[in-house]
Amino acid sequence: MKIKAREAFTDIRIRKGYSITGLAKAMKVNASVVFNMEKGGGVRPATARKASEALNEDFDTLFIIED
């Protein structure tokens, strides 16, 4: 199984007022992690949780689990 950010992830990030760097700082990860999420890269469960918490959104709103 693979976790991926939904297409709406970038829009939600921007609407919440975060740049890629700003969200990365809020998540305490490198900016390349957020960049790769938005480009369709796989996301670790803990990283998805951090993004959900930082953006104050449900996991299912931001991510999809692919088989």
N, C-alpha and C positions, 0 to 999 in steps of 0.2 A: 504494500500500500504506500501511496505517496501523497503528501499534503502539498497543495498548491494554493497560491493566492487567487482569489476570484478576480475577474476583470474589473470589478468595482473597487478593488483595494486602493488603487491610486486615487480615484475620485474621492473616496472616503477620507484618505490621508490628507488630501488637499483641503477638503471641506472642513476638516478638524483643525486646519491651520498649521500643519506640519510640513516641513521640507523633508527630503530624504534624510538629510543629516540630523535634523531636529528629532524626527521619529527614532532614528538610530540611537541618539543620546538618551531619549526617554526610555528606550528599551534596554539600554546599556549593551549595545552591540555595535559592530563596525558598520559604517554606512553601506559597505558593499553587500551586507546581508539584506538590507531593505531593497537595494537596487536589484539584486538577484531575485528576490521574491517577486518584485514587480515585473521582471522579465520572464517569469514562468519557471524559475528554478524551484527545486524541492525545498520544503521547509521542515525543520525539525519540530517535533511537538512542543518543546519548551520555548522555542522561538515564536511559534504561532501563539502560544499563551501570552508571551510578553507583548506581542503586537496587539492582541485582543484587549489586554489590560490597558496598554498605553492609549489606544484609540477608544476605549470604553465601548466596545462593540462585541457582540456574540461571535464565537468562533465560526459558526455557520454563515454568518454574514460576510466574513472576510475570507474564509478558506473553504476548499473542497477537498475531499479525500478520494483519490483515484485508486482503482484496483490495479 
